[in-house]
Amino acid sequence: MSIASLITIYVALALGVICAVGIYSELHRRRFGPTHSEDRVFRCIKCGLVYTDDADVDRSRCSGCGKLNEPIVF
């Protein structure tokens, strides 16, 4: 085997290992990482408190002052 072939095989194996580790870490992050929350975000018009509630709620009561609020639209 020539030196060029050995270097090519070494570089190909190194890149393969790096790609395999990258794919493994991405799959691990997706499996055990935090998921996107489906909650709605609300901001109280009376006291200014920002809070979340379930996605199926159209109006939510502020835990600070008790006022009903509409969700924030981004």
N, C-alpha and C positions, 0 to 999 in steps of 0.2 A: 504494500500500500504506500502511496506517495504521501508526502507531507500535506499537500493540498487536500487530499481526501480525508485525512485524519482531522484536519482543522475544520473542514466542512461538517463532518459527522459530529465533532465536539460542539460546534456552534448550533447545529440543528437539535442535538439533544438538550443543550442548555435552554434554547428557546422553547422546546417542547415542555420541559419541566416548569419553566416560568409560566407558560400558558396554562398548564394543568393546575398549578397552584392558584393562579388568578381565577380560573373557573370554579375551583373548589371553594375559594373564599367568598366568591359572589353567591354561590348556592347556599353556603353556610349563613351568610348575612341575610339572605332572603328568608331562610327558614326560621332563624332565631331572632331576627331584628324586629324592631317595633313596626307594627302595621299602621297604615293610614287610618285615622279616625274618621268615621262617617258622621260625627256629631255636627250640629249647627252651632255657629258662633253668634252670641247675642251681646248687645251693649245696652245697658240701662240708660234711658234718657233722663232719668231723675238723678241717680247718684253716680253714673259713669262707670259702673262695674262691668267688666268684660267677663263673660262666662259661657259655658257650652251646655247644650242639652241634646236629647236624642234627635235623630234625623227626621222622625215622623211628627215632631212637634212644630206647629205653625207659630204659636205664641208661647213664651215661657215667662214664668214668674221669677223676678230677681231675688236672689237669696239674701241680698243686702237690705233692700227696702220694701220688697213685695210688689213692685210695679210690674205689670205685664208688658213685655217688649216683643218687637218683631225681630227676626234674624237679620244679621248683616249680610248684604249681598256684595260679593267681591267681584 
